[in-house]
Amino acid sequence: MSSTSHVDTAAAAQDGATAPARRRRRGVRRLSLRDRIVVGVLLGIPLLLDLAFVWFPAIGTALLSFTKWNGVGSLHTQTCKPNLPSILNNGCWYGVQNYHQAATIYPAFWPAVRHNLIWLAVFVLIATPLGMLFAVLIDRGIRGSRMYQSILFLPVMLSLALVGIIWEFMYSQNYGLINTVIGRTGDSNAIDWLGNPHLNLWSVLVEATWRQSGYVMVLYLAGLKAVDPTLREAATVDGANAWQTFWRVIFPVMRPINIVVMVVTVIESLRAFDLVYITNKGINGLELLSVLVTSNIVGETQRVGFGSALGVVLLIISLVPISVFLYQTFRREEAS
Amino acid sequence: MSDVETSGTGTGSGPSPSRRNLLRGAAGAAGLAAVSGGLLTACSSSDSSDKKSGGSGGSGSVAGSTVTFGSNYSDPAAKTAFAALTTAATASSKVKVTINTVDHNTFQDNITSYLQGTPDDLFTWFAGYRMQYFAAQGLAQPLDDVWEKIGGNFGPAAKQLSTGLDGHQYLVPLYNYPWVVFYNKSEFAKHHYTVPTTWDEYVALAKQMKTDGLIPIAFADKDGWPALGTFDILNMRINGYDYHTKLLTHKIPWTDAGVATVFQHWAELLPYMQSGANGRIWQDAAKTLETKKAGMMFQGTNQVAAQYVTDKADLDDLDFFTFPSINPKWGQDYMDAPTDGFMLSKKAKNTDAAKAVLEYIGSGPAEAEYLKTDQWDVGLANGLQVPSYNAIQKKSVAEIGKCKAVAQFMDRDSDPAMATAMIAILQKFIDDPSTGNIAKLQKSAEQQAKAIYTS
């Protein structure tokens, strides 16, 4: 189809320019000094940046996670002495104690892991399909579709911190919009949307979905606009209904967009932080690993080692979807 | 680290420098000797250069030099009062003071990196273990010579609150405020309530208020820390001050039976406290008291009375009583009265001038100057006469004076990491005050205390 014809013309253009191509090929074998410098700089700068801003902090965090350190003074290699006040036991080698404490006596750890997984599930199972639905509906050109598109996209333009504050006005127990509308602002019957630990995660997930589905919608709209209209026509001619046309024809064609959306969804759910931090600093039912890392590392007294251990756990969890994605992508490239 | 400095967005009254101006000011002060590259010296965060410039700046004359002051007095009223205080300090000591205001919470969150980076010469901080913790890490300078001059202005309790674990003074206090039970006089008169002095009377009053259709005790804990105050007062009333401080520094285990008694009393009171506390900010709880939907509220004057002022509510109608006695052995001998003050950072660039400012601040007139604008805190200086004191402040002075000891607050009397752990634990208790849950929470508190204090 159109893509193959592109390739053909490109090949033809190459044939037409064999002479300069040969010269170029010889140039590749014998790089001049200037070329080598250019290549070195162009590869070296990203490599340095990658080392400095990705690998160094990641490895540093992993190392710090085996120490006990409150952020003051320097680290040393001695092992921490048991039964000493923590103020005297600073910057020492702590082994896997941080991990052990996190998994056994830190009450926020397992809820945080669970909430991170719930967050991921809600984004994958609710926010993304919802965004897709919006996109399809708007793409069908319903009346006022531009207006709907703007309304749904509006929250995406707000920072999550702002989204959190906007929803505080909705959820506030005694003065909030929702409780006022349903007449439950009294003291005994008010619904404690953000304070009840069985309720607040879901309340915050509504906020997050409100924003995320608009984001997904825009991505899918872009994808739908790029679908060749002749495909639709062909499907209609073959007698497919709207449902069949979408799932059998349009959806498979949008494969690249689907992959982008999946990656965005996973990333957004793993970096969830702002909303719960604005709401109640991520305590009492809103624990997330990212918040626990922050609350241990940023703060008046810092438990840098402990917070780093939590960060490493978050890294390992993030590596799972990333590895799956990379494995899939590279396998496809090899196959093609 | 730079967060602390750059987020100091100043509006309104006080002088509020940008980071650049601030650094230039600091460089001006420090760079008298270092003529070339003064700005660079001030920017550099390395120890040696800071010390060098601090030394050279310090040897110059104090008058006319500039001191930078990192302030967390970010609320408008406190900010105005603080600006008045520093203006008076400049008039008295001839030292120019540049204030660098940072949002209260941000200031606290960044304090460790702030003090290790390029801190201001002076900074606002809190008394108690929290001050001792930072002093013990070598992030503050001892102020013994300042205390030699201002010591006569304060009683032994204030000096004790300013003393670090090594016996040196590290803080110059400014004010404190009591944690007490607030009520509206008109509301008590209307229902013919009387002020309770014992636990039974208190519970009976709460019960009566509930029958009268009031929320007996306004309560909020969305921010986490307000509930710590309730734990503090119950523990001091039931187990006494010594037990309380030992518990908070983990010399008594959290699984102790005394702690269980505290939780049991609280569980008895909880049905009369405003429900859904974990989702409410304390300002909203104070509003239910203001609008007379609630009968009482236990919190600091620094919050409740200040909120009345902010909301332009009827401050004259507000009154308080100290928390009723539970264990007759202790009566009403203790309370939380957190003290705020000022410290000198280790990396201060202009030590002598900063000490001159502190000497002025540690005086009665300075406290009176600050309290002109502030209608809820009270000064600590001996025999302090403040004509602007209202009824709440006068009563605060009297009630704090009656105490045999004052605690600071859980997050000031213990390792802040432990206070953070207790915030989560108390919220879980508020959700489920059953006996089984209390035992579980005590065990969790003890495990975390062990990890934080001893291992």
Interface residues (C-beta under 8 A of the other chain):
Chain A: N70 G71 V72 G73 C80 P82 N83 L84 P85 S86 I87 N89 Q97 Q101 T104 I105 Y106 P107 A108 Y171 S172 Q173 N174 Y175 D187 S188 A190 D192 W193 L194 G195 N196 P197 N200 N280 K281 I283 N284 S295 V298 G299 E300 T301 Q302 R303
Chain B: Q108 D109 N110 I111 T112 S113 Q116 R130 Y133 A136 Q137 G138 L139 I215 K222 D223 G224 Q274 S275 G276 A277 N278 G279 R280 D284 T288 K293 D415 P416 A417 T420 I423 A424 I425 Q427 K428 D431 S444 Q447 Q448 A451 I452 Y453 T454 S455
